[in-house]
């Protein structure tokens, strides 16, 4: 290999390196990254709409479905493509793309089962949204909508049974007392206590 060929190879490597660094730099938010401005009421309305639409598939396949609501740089809300999980979990695809900021997660709880306490968020649901620093929304087989407030570190019932599509096989349990709000500790106590025989 002569000196001219070696210089050409080095020049091409340098150009490739500059392109890689430039692309990486353009894809990283600076300290002036976007801040969410859309009111939570609009985020909740979109989460309710998305969960309502996903409930039938969630029941039919007995799986959780999940996604992310984001705000764009022009202050519009968007939704990631829903991901399929399994019976009791769903791995969210978090992202940090230029021009959009995640504002909430959402997921279903699959179909009604007496073996699964699906009418309340799990402590893992709360822990995940708190750790991610965004709010979350959970749809239950009974058609309840829960709002996980990551700052308050609690889940609040946004609307009761049937406010989103309900599993046709859902059977209410009068002995099961469902509170209006839960923390990680109160959920852990609920899951450790004996469940009512419904």
Secondary structure, 3 states (H helix, E strand, C coil): CCHHHHHHHHHHHHHHHHHHHHHHHHCCCCCCCCCCCCCHHHHHHHHHHHHHHHHHHHHHHCCCEEEEEEEECCCCEEECCCEECCCCCCCCCCCCCCCEEEEEEEEECCCCCCCCCCCCCCHHHHHHHHHHCCEEEEECCCCCEEEEECCCCEEEEEECCCCCCCCCCCCCCCCCCCCCEECHHHHHHHHHCCCCCC
